[in-house]
């Protein structure tokens, strides 16, 4: 006859198993609701900065520990420690460091990328558009003047230029406004140009981060350059917004294919190594026109730039489709050019006849003429090339035509008042 197991023994075994399970859970599983630390680098005394900053700024150390730089053996001092002649350096705990590394430090490991960036529209031209060339040292000016965006004709409307906005607003405004974005091309005291961390946000330096459109959307949004909003409206943007969580954001540089990125982001088209195109940090390399200008003209590299961009498109689209999209966009650009040129001639005539001052933004019509090209003309052109029909029409061409009518009526009124001796 089988003996029954005593209930006390069963209870004892059950309690023991539960206790062991609880101990296992508390000792083996990661704490908290965040990501596990299996991808982090374990710092030791070899990196004195990280050892100290674990106590002072632990989040920064944790962030950097997950970066590809940390995994490659890069230490804090490799980026932050500078020569004692560096004007941005200072003594700190036995080191001579800079709190904000410039492209000079980045170039030690990324010479090609730094050189491409320095010769791009994201370099010096970004700062020139804000405050001119006066902040650049002679050697820096030589670099900037080689870049197409900085060596161009006037924007077409003599009463409105980007530099003039800086003049009428002043640093009390621009430091918190335009300068925030345009500082991507700010000249540095150490002789370098620009700020890599405007895109490569510290301290993780994630590939996925710079491949997503939000990084570009920090600056490329709003009424005068609404690329972010246009992208979201486009089919490319819709696919990203609905299926972007399935993209392979961590694919190694130069190995991206449509399997990794079924729909392009800003970086895919303008910078990424994709198909037969190599990676570049010159964001103008694949462009063919100066869309930002009042009257758009071809870039010096127009033919090469367009073919390079078409090669990116060819990874998903037929050549006939790509050619058709470019033809439609070119047509919109020609239309905008004609209307902006008409407004420009009106403004120049008013100045020539002494009816208005040639001083920028001296009167209402100057602001209205500026809005015509800087807001509506640009928006229509960007929308056309990025497949954003609402931005071509209702945010672009329609208000542009409305604004042109306003400029014409204002000009006629000013001429009439001028004949009567009334000053504007």
C-alpha positions as CSV (number, residue, x, y, z in Angstrom):
1,X,0.0,0.0,0.0
2,X,1.4,3.4,-1.1
3,X,2.1,5.8,1.7
4,X,0.8,9.4,1.2
5,X,3.4,12.2,1.2
6,X,2.8,14.3,4.3
7,X,1.2,17.6,3.6
8,X,3.9,19.4,5.7
9,X,6.6,18.0,3.3
10,X,4.6,19.2,0.2
11,X,4.2,22.7,1.7
12,X,7.9,22.8,2.6
13,X,9.0,21.8,-0.8
14,X,6.7,24.4,-2.4
15,X,7.9,27.2,-0.2
16,X,11.5,26.3,-0.9
17,X,10.9,26.4,-4.7
18,X,9.1,29.7,-4.5
19,X,12.0,31.2,-2.4
20,X,14.6,29.9,-4.9
21,X,12.5,31.4,-7.8
22,X,12.3,34.8,-6.1
23,X,16.0,34.8,-5.4
24,X,16.7,33.9,-9.1
25,X,14.4,36.7,-10.3
26,X,16.0,39.3,-8.2
27,X,19.6,38.3,-8.9
28,X,19.5,37.3,-12.6
29,X,17.0,39.6,-14.3
30,X,17.7,43.2,-15.1
31,X,16.3,45.8,-12.8
32,X,13.9,48.5,-13.8
33,X,11.8,48.9,-17.0
34,X,14.6,50.2,-19.2
35,X,16.9,48.4,-21.7
36,X,19.4,45.9,-20.4
37,X,23.0,47.0,-20.1
38,X,24.4,44.1,-22.2
39,X,25.4,46.5,-24.9
40,X,27.2,48.8,-22.6
41,X,30.9,49.1,-22.2
42,X,32.3,48.5,-18.7
43,X,34.5,51.3,-17.8
44,X,37.5,50.9,-15.5
45,X,40.1,53.2,-14.1
46,X,41.7,53.3,-17.6
47,X,39.3,56.2,-18.5
48,X,39.7,58.7,-15.7
49,X,37.0,61.0,-17.1
50,X,34.3,58.3,-17.1
51,X,35.3,57.0,-13.7
52,X,34.7,60.5,-12.2
53,X,31.8,61.4,-14.3
54,X,29.9,58.3,-13.3
55,X,29.3,60.2,-10.1
56,X,29.0,63.7,-11.6
57,X,27.0,63.1,-14.8
58,X,26.1,59.4,-14.8
59,X,23.6,59.7,-17.7
60,X,26.2,61.0,-20.0
61,X,28.6,58.2,-19.2
62,X,25.8,55.7,-19.6
63,X,24.8,57.2,-22.9
64,X,28.4,57.1,-24.2
65,X,28.9,53.6,-23.0
66,X,26.3,52.4,-25.4
67,X,27.9,54.1,-28.4
68,X,29.9,52.6,-31.2
69,X,32.7,54.9,-30.2
70,X,33.0,53.4,-26.8
71,X,32.9,49.9,-28.3
72,X,35.7,50.9,-30.6
73,X,37.9,51.9,-27.6
74,X,37.4,55.7,-27.9
75,X,37.8,57.5,-24.6
76,X,36.4,60.8,-23.4
77,X,39.8,62.4,-23.6
78,X,40.2,61.4,-27.2
79,X,37.6,64.0,-28.1
80,X,37.7,66.5,-25.3
81,X,41.4,66.9,-24.5
82,X,43.0,69.5,-26.8
83,X,46.4,71.1,-27.2
84,X,47.2,73.9,-24.7
85,X,47.3,76.4,-27.6
86,X,43.6,75.7,-28.4
87,X,41.7,78.9,-27.7
88,X,38.6,76.9,-26.6
89,X,40.4,74.8,-24.1
90,X,40.6,75.2,-20.3
91,X,42.2,73.4,-17.3
92,X,40.0,70.7,-15.8
93,X,41.1,68.2,-13.2
94,X,44.6,67.8,-14.6
95,X,43.5,67.9,-18.2
96,X,43.3,70.7,-20.8
97,X,39.9,70.2,-22.4
98,X,37.2,71.7,-24.5
99,X,33.6,71.2,-23.5
100,X,32.5,71.4,-27.1
101,X,34.8,69.5,-29.5
102,X,35.0,71.0,-33.0
103,X,35.5,69.3,-36.4
104,X,39.2,69.6,-35.6
105,X,38.9,66.8,-33.0
106,X,36.5,64.8,-35.2
107,X,38.9,64.9,-38.1
108,X,41.5,62.9,-36.2
109,X,39.3,59.8,-36.9
110,X,37.0,61.0,-39.6
111,X,39.1,63.1,-42.0
112,X,37.1,62.4,-45.2
113,X,33.7,63.2,-43.5
114,X,35.1,66.3,-41.9
115,X,36.5,67.6,-45.2
116,X,33.2,66.9,-47.1
117,X,31.2,68.7,-44.4
118,X,33.6,71.7,-44.4
119,X,33.1,72.1,-48.2
120,X,29.3,71.7,-48.0
121,X,26.4,74.0,-47.7
122,X,26.1,72.9,-44.1
123,X,29.5,74.4,-43.5
124,X,30.5,78.0,-43.9
125,X,27.5,79.0,-46.1
126,X,25.1,78.3,-43.3
127,X,26.8,81.0,-41.2
128,X,27.3,83.4,-44.1
129,X,23.6,83.4,-44.6
130,X,23.2,84.6,-41.1
131,X,25.8,87.2,-40.6
132,X,28.1,87.3,-43.7
133,X,31.8,86.6,-44.0
134,X,33.1,88.9,-41.3
135,X,33.4,86.3,-38.6
136,X,35.7,84.0,-40.7
137,X,39.5,84.1,-40.6
138,X,41.3,84.5,-43.9
139,X,42.1,80.8,-44.3
140,X,38.5,79.9,-43.4
141,X,37.2,82.4,-46.0
142,X,39.2,80.7,-48.7
143,X,37.4,77.5,-47.9
144,X,34.0,79.0,-47.8
145,X,34.4,80.9,-51.1
146,X,35.0,77.6,-52.9
147,X,31.5,76.4,-51.9
148,X,28.7,77.1,-54.5
149,X,26.2,78.4,-52.0
150,X,28.6,81.1,-50.8
151,X,29.7,82.2,-54.2
152,X,26.4,83.2,-55.8
153,X,24.6,86.2,-57.3
154,X,22.3,88.4,-55.2
155,X,18.9,86.8,-54.3
156,X,17.0,88.9,-56.8
157,X,15.1,91.2,-54.5
158,X,17.4,94.0,-53.4
159,X,15.3,95.0,-50.5
160,X,15.4,91.6,-48.8
161,X,18.3,89.4,-48.0
162,X,19.0,86.9,-45.2
163,X,21.8,89.1,-43.9
164,X,19.4,92.0,-43.5
165,X,17.2,90.0,-41.2
166,X,20.1,89.7,-38.8
167,X,20.7,93.4,-39.0
168,X,17.1,94.4,-38.1
169,X,16.6,91.8,-35.4
170,X,20.0,91.8,-33.8
171,X,21.7,89.3,-31.5
172,X,19.0,89.7,-28.8
173,X,16.7,87.7,-31.1
174,X,18.9,85.8,-33.5
175,X,21.0,84.0,-30.8
176,X,17.8,82.1,-29.7
177,X,16.4,81.9,-33.3
178,X,18.3,81.8,-36.6
179,X,21.7,81.2,-35.0
180,X,20.5,78.0,-33.3
181,X,20.4,76.2,-36.7
182,X,22.8,78.3,-38.7
183,X,25.6,77.6,-36.2
184,X,26.1,74.3,-37.9
185,X,28.5,76.3,-40.1
186,X,29.9,78.7,-37.5
187,X,33.6,79.4,-37.7
188,X,35.6,78.1,-34.7
189,X,38.5,79.8,-33.0
190,X,40.7,76.8,-33.7
191,X,40.5,77.3,-37.4
192,X,37.9,74.7,-38.1
193,X,34.4,75.3,-39.4
194,X,31.1,74.0,-38.2
195,X,29.6,71.8,-35.4
196,X,29.3,68.1,-36.0
197,X,27.1,67.6,-32.9
198,X,24.3,69.6,-34.5
199,X,23.4,66.3,-36.2
200,X,25.4,63.7,-34.3
201,X,23.8,64.5,-30.9
202,X,26.0,63.6,-28.0
203,X,26.9,61.2,-26.5
204,X,25.5,58.1,-28.1
205,X,26.3,59.1,-31.7
206,X,23.8,56.7,-33.0
207,X,23.6,55.8,-36.7
208,X,19.8,55.3,-36.4
209,X,19.5,58.7,-34.9
210,X,21.1,60.5,-37.9
211,X,19.3,58.4,-40.4
212,X,15.8,59.4,-39.1
213,X,14.2,62.5,-40.5
214,X,13.6,64.0,-37.1
215,X,17.3,64.9,-36.9
216,X,17.0,67.1,-40.0
217,X,13.6,68.3,-38.9
218,X,15.3,70.3,-36.1
219,X,16.1,73.0,-38.6
220,X,14.4,72.0,-41.9
221,X,10.8,73.0,-40.9
222,X,8.6,76.0,-40.8
223,X,7.3,78.5,-43.4
224,X,10.6,79.2,-45.2
225,X,12.0,75.6,-45.5
226,X,9.2,73.1,-44.6
227,X,11.1,70.0,-45.8
228,X,10.0,68.1,-42.7
229,X,6.3,68.8,-43.1
230,X,6.6,68.1,-46.9
231,X,8.3,64.7,-46.2
232,X,5.5,63.7,-43.8
233,X,3.0,64.4,-46.5
234,X,4.9,62.4,-49.2
235,X,4.5,58.7,-49.8
236,X,8.1,58.3,-48.6
237,X,7.2,59.9,-45.3
238,X,3.9,57.9,-44.9
239,X,5.8,54.6,-45.2
240,X,8.4,55.8,-42.7
241,X,5.7,56.9,-40.2
242,X,3.7,53.6,-40.5
243,X,6.5,51.1,-41.0
244,X,9.7,52.8,-39.8
245,X,9.9,50.6,-36.7
246,X,10.7,47.7,-39.0
247,X,13.7,49.4,-40.8
248,X,17.2,48.2,-40.1
249,X,18.5,51.5,-38.7
250,X,21.8,49.9,-37.4
251,X,23.0,48.6,-40.8
252,X,26.7,49.4,-41.3
253,X,27.7,52.5,-43.2
254,X,27.8,51.9,-47.0
255,X,25.8,48.7,-46.8
256,X,22.2,50.1,-46.9
257,X,19.8,48.5,-49.4
258,X,16.0,48.7,-49.9
259,X,15.8,45.7,-47.6
260,X,17.1,47.8,-44.8
261,X,15.2,51.0,-45.8
262,X,12.1,50.3,-47.8
263,X,11.4,54.0,-48.0
264,X,14.1,56.8,-48.0
265,X,14.6,59.4,-45.3
266,X,16.4,62.7,-45.7
267,X,19.8,61.0,-45.1
268,X,19.1,58.2,-47.6
269,X,18.7,60.6,-50.5
270,X,21.2,63.2,-49.6
271,X,24.0,61.5,-47.7
272,X,23.8,57.7,-47.4
273,X,25.8,55.1,-49.2
274,X,23.0,53.5,-51.2
275,X,23.0,51.5,-54.4
276,X,26.0,52.7,-56.5
277,X,26.3,55.9,-54.5
278,X,28.9,56.2,-51.8
279,X,28.3,57.9,-48.4
280,X,28.9,61.7,-48.3
281,X,28.8,64.5,-45.8
282,X,28.4,67.1,-48.6
283,X,24.6,67.5,-48.6
284,X,24.8,69.4,-51.9
285,X,26.6,66.7,-53.9
286,X,23.3,65.2,-55.2
287,X,21.5,68.5,-55.8
288,X,21.1,70.2,-59.1
289,X,19.5,73.5,-58.3
290,X,19.7,76.4,-55.8
291,X,16.2,76.0,-54.5
292,X,16.8,78.2,-51.5
293,X,17.5,81.3,-53.7
294,X,14.8,83.7,-54.8
295,X,15.4,83.0,-58.4
296,X,16.5,79.4,-58.8
297,X,19.4,78.6,-61.1
298,X,21.4,75.5,-61.8
299,X,24.3,74.5,-59.4
300,X,27.8,74.2,-61.0
301,X,27.4,70.4,-60.5
302,X,23.9,70.4,-61.9
303,X,24.3,67.5,-64.3
304,X,26.4,65.3,-62.0
305,X,24.2,66.1,-59.0
306,X,21.0,65.2,-60.7
307,X,22.4,61.9,-62.1
308,X,23.6,61.0,-58.6
309,X,20.2,61.7,-57.1
310,X,18.5,59.7,-59.9
311,X,20.8,56.8,-59.1
312,X,19.3,56.8,-55.5
313,X,15.8,56.9,-56.9
314,X,16.6,54.1,-59.3
315,X,16.8,51.6,-56.4
316,X,13.0,51.7,-56.2
317,X,11.7,53.6,-59.2
318,X,11.8,53.2,-63.0
319,X,13.8,55.9,-65.0
320,X,10.6,57.0,-66.7
321,X,8.9,57.7,-63.4
322,X,12.0,59.6,-62.0
323,X,12.3,61.7,-65.2
324,X,8.6,62.5,-65.0
325,X,8.9,63.7,-61.4
326,X,11.8,65.9,-62.2
327,X,10.1,67.4,-65.2
328,X,7.0,68.3,-63.1
329,X,9.2,69.9,-60.4
330,X,11.3,71.8,-62.9
331,X,8.1,73.2,-64.4
332,X,7.0,74.5,-61.0
333,X,10.4,76.1,-60.4
334,X,10.2,77.9,-63.8
335,X,6.8,79.2,-62.8
336,X,8.0,80.5,-59.4
337,X,11.1,82.0,-61.0
338,X,8.9,84.0,-63.4
339,X,6.7,85.4,-60.7
340,X,9.6,86.2,-58.3
341,X,11.4,88.0,-61.1
342,X,8.3,90.0,-61.8
343,X,8.2,91.1,-58.2
344,X,11.9,91.8,-58.2
345,X,11.6,94.1,-61.2
346,X,8.8,96.0,-59.5
347,X,10.9,96.6,-56.4
348,X,14.0,97.6,-58.3
349,X,11.9,100.1,-60.3
350,X,10.5,101.7,-57.1
351,X,14.0,102.1,-55.8
352,X,15.4,103.4,-59.1
353,X,12.7,106.0,-59.3
354,X,13.3,107.2,-55.7
355,X,9.9,106.1,-54.5
356,X,11.2,103.8,-51.8
357,X,14.5,103.4,-50.0
358,X,17.0,100.8,-50.9
359,X,17.4,100.1,-47.2
360,X,16.2,96.5,-46.4
361,X,12.8,96.2,-44.7
362,X,12.4,100.0,-44.7
363,X,8.7,99.8,-45.6
364,X,5.7,97.4,-45.8
365,X,6.2,96.4,-49.4
366,X,9.7,95.3,-48.6
367,X,8.3,92.7,-46.2
368,X,5.6,91.6,-48.6
369,X,8.1,91.1,-51.4
370,X,10.4,89.1,-49.1
371,X,7.5,86.8,-48.0
372,X,6.7,86.2,-51.7
373,X,9.9,84.4,-52.4
374,X,11.3,83.5,-49.0
375,X,8.1,81.7,-47.8
376,X,5.8,80.9,-50.7
377,X,8.3,80.5,-53.6
378,X,10.6,78.3,-51.6
379,X,7.8,76.2,-50.3
380,X,6.4,75.5,-53.7
381,X,9.7,74.5,-55.1
382,X,10.6,72.2,-52.2
383,X,7.2,70.6,-52.3
384,X,7.5,69.9,-56.0
385,X,10.8,68.0,-55.7
386,X,9.8,66.2,-52.6
387,X,6.3,65.2,-53.8
388,X,4.2,67.3,-51.4
389,X,1.3,68.5,-53.5
390,X,-0.4,70.5,-50.8
391,X,2.8,72.5,-50.2
392,X,3.1,73.1,-53.9
393,X,-0.4,74.5,-54.2
394,X,-2.0,75.8,-51.0
395,X,1.2,76.6,-49.0
396,X,3.1,77.7,-52.1
397,X,1.7,78.9,-55.5
398,X,-1.7,80.1,-54.2
399,X,-0.3,82.5,-51.5
400,X,2.6,83.5,-53.9
401,X,0.1,84.7,-56.5
402,X,-1.9,86.4,-53.8
403,X,1.2,88.1,-52.5
404,X,2.3,89.2,-56.0
405,X,-1.1,90.9,-56.5
406,X,-0.6,92.7,-53.2
407,X,2.9,93.9,-54.2
408,X,1.5,95.2,-57.5
409,X,-1.3,97.1,-55.8
410,X,1.1,98.5,-53.2
411,X,3.5,99.6,-55.9
412,X,0.8,101.3,-57.8
413,X,-0.4,103.1,-54.7
414,X,3.1,104.2,-53.8
415,X,3.7,105.6,-57.3
416,X,0.4,107.5,-57.2
417,X,1.3,109.0,-53.8
418,X,4.8,109.8,-55.0
419,X,3.4,111.8,-57.9
420,X,1.3,113.8,-55.3
421,X,4.3,114.4,-53.2
422,X,3.3,112.0,-50.4
423,X,6.3,110.2,-48.8
424,X,6.0,106.5,-48.0
